[in-house]
Amino acid sequence: MSRPRRGWGEDVPRDPHIWNTLGYRGTEPGAIEWDATPEFCFHDGNGGYIVHGGMVTTLLDTAMGGACWATLADDESFLTADLRTEFLRAARPGMLRAKGWVVQRNRRVAFCAAELHQDDELLATSRCTQIIRTG
């Protein structure tokens, strides 16, 4: 029987890699932090900035992927089959924290969820379906 893998973010990946490009930091399996800067935002029309929704979704997807990855054996990988994000509030420049977890997993599929917070405020939630691949 294979041992579960370590969580994403525990080892620094080699370039090129999205973790290095965006400056993600893994805090625990399925949890990441990202310091959103104005370069990843658009103007809100009032002199401020809002983080692009694609970046919010990427952060949530990565957190759920990390949670799923931590459950895999060495001979397993996964692909995202479905991804949904609900935007509750606008994300602003600053530290964003995403936490993902596996809701249910069987031999072939993992259902995951995640939340995105800034300070103590819930900004977005997400769910995905991961297809587990063997070999």
C-alpha positions as CSV (number, residue, x, y, z in Angstrom):
1,M,0.0,0.0,0.0
2,S,1.3,3.5,-0.9
3,R,1.7,6.2,1.6
4,P,-0.2,9.5,1.1
5,R,1.7,12.4,-0.4
6,R,2.8,15.5,1.4
7,G,0.7,18.6,0.9
8,W,1.4,21.2,-1.7
9,G,3.6,24.0,-0.7
10,E,5.9,21.9,1.6
11,D,8.6,21.8,-1.0
12,V,9.6,24.8,-3.2
13,P,8.7,23.8,-6.8
14,R,11.2,24.4,-9.7
15,D,10.6,27.2,-12.1
16,P,8.5,27.8,-14.1
17,H,5.7,27.1,-11.6
18,I,2.5,29.0,-10.7
19,W,3.5,28.9,-7.0
20,N,6.7,30.9,-7.8
21,T,5.1,33.1,-10.4
22,L,2.3,34.3,-8.0
23,G,4.3,33.9,-4.8
24,Y,1.9,31.5,-3.0
25,R,2.9,30.2,0.4
26,G,1.6,26.9,1.7
27,T,0.7,27.0,5.4
28,E,-0.7,23.5,5.8
29,P,-2.1,20.8,3.4
30,G,-4.9,22.5,1.5
31,A,-4.2,26.0,2.8
32,I,-2.3,28.7,1.0
33,E,-1.7,32.5,1.4
34,W,-1.2,35.0,-1.4
35,D,-0.4,38.7,-1.1
36,A,-2.6,40.1,-3.9
37,T,-1.0,43.2,-5.4
38,P,-2.6,45.8,-7.7
39,E,-1.0,44.1,-10.7
40,F,-3.6,41.4,-10.4
41,C,-6.5,43.8,-9.9
42,F,-8.7,46.2,-11.8
43,H,-9.8,49.7,-10.8
44,D,-13.1,49.7,-9.0
45,G,-14.1,53.2,-10.3
46,N,-13.6,54.9,-7.0
47,G,-9.8,55.0,-6.9
48,G,-9.4,51.5,-5.4
49,Y,-8.7,48.0,-6.7
50,I,-10.6,44.7,-6.9
51,V,-8.7,41.4,-7.3
52,H,-9.6,39.8,-10.6
53,G,-12.1,37.0,-10.2
54,G,-9.9,34.6,-12.1
55,M,-7.2,35.1,-9.6
56,V,-9.7,34.4,-6.7
57,T,-10.8,31.2,-8.5
58,T,-7.2,30.2,-9.1
59,L,-6.4,30.5,-5.4
60,L,-9.5,28.5,-4.4
61,D,-8.7,25.8,-7.0
62,T,-5.1,25.5,-5.8
63,A,-6.2,25.1,-2.2
64,M,-8.7,22.3,-3.2
65,G,-6.0,20.7,-5.3
66,G,-3.6,20.7,-2.4
67,A,-6.2,19.1,-0.2
68,C,-6.9,16.4,-2.8
69,W,-3.2,15.9,-3.5
70,A,-2.6,15.1,0.2
71,T,-4.9,12.1,0.0
72,L,-3.3,10.5,-3.1
73,A,-1.0,7.5,-3.1
74,D,2.3,7.8,-5.0
75,D,0.8,6.1,-8.1
76,E,-2.2,8.5,-8.3
77,S,-2.8,11.9,-9.8
78,F,-5.9,14.0,-10.5
79,L,-7.6,16.2,-12.9
80,T,-10.3,18.8,-12.2
81,A,-13.6,17.9,-13.9
82,D,-15.8,20.6,-12.5
83,L,-15.1,23.9,-10.7
84,R,-17.6,26.4,-9.3
85,T,-16.9,29.6,-7.4
86,E,-19.3,31.9,-5.6
87,F,-18.1,35.5,-5.1
88,L,-19.6,36.9,-1.8
89,R,-17.5,40.1,-1.5
90,A,-14.9,41.8,-3.5
91,A,-11.3,40.8,-2.8
92,R,-9.0,43.8,-2.3
93,P,-5.2,44.0,-2.5
94,G,-3.6,42.4,0.6
95,M,-3.2,39.0,2.1
96,L,-5.7,36.4,0.9
97,R,-6.0,33.0,2.6
98,A,-7.6,30.0,1.0
99,K,-8.4,26.7,2.8
100,G,-9.5,23.7,0.9
101,W,-10.7,20.3,2.1
102,V,-11.9,17.0,0.7
103,V,-15.6,16.5,1.4
104,Q,-15.8,13.0,0.0
105,R,-13.4,10.7,-1.8
106,N,-13.6,7.3,-3.3
107,R,-11.4,5.3,-5.6
108,R,-12.1,7.4,-8.7
109,V,-13.5,10.8,-7.6
110,A,-12.9,13.4,-4.9
111,F,-15.4,16.2,-4.1
112,C,-13.6,19.2,-2.6
113,A,-14.6,22.6,-1.1
114,A,-12.8,25.8,-0.2
115,E,-13.2,29.2,1.3
116,L,-11.3,32.4,0.7
117,H,-10.8,34.9,3.6
118,Q,-9.2,38.3,3.9
119,D,-8.7,39.4,7.5
120,D,-11.7,37.8,9.1
121,E,-14.1,38.2,6.2
122,L,-15.4,35.4,4.0
123,L,-15.0,36.6,0.4
124,A,-15.7,33.5,-1.8
125,T,-16.5,29.8,-1.6
126,S,-15.8,27.1,-4.2
127,R,-16.5,23.4,-4.9
128,C,-14.9,21.1,-7.4
129,T,-14.9,17.5,-8.6
130,Q,-11.5,15.8,-9.1
131,I,-11.1,12.7,-11.2
132,I,-8.6,10.3,-9.6
133,R,-6.1,8.8,-12.1
134,T,-4.0,5.7,-11.4
135,G,-0.7,4.8,-13.1
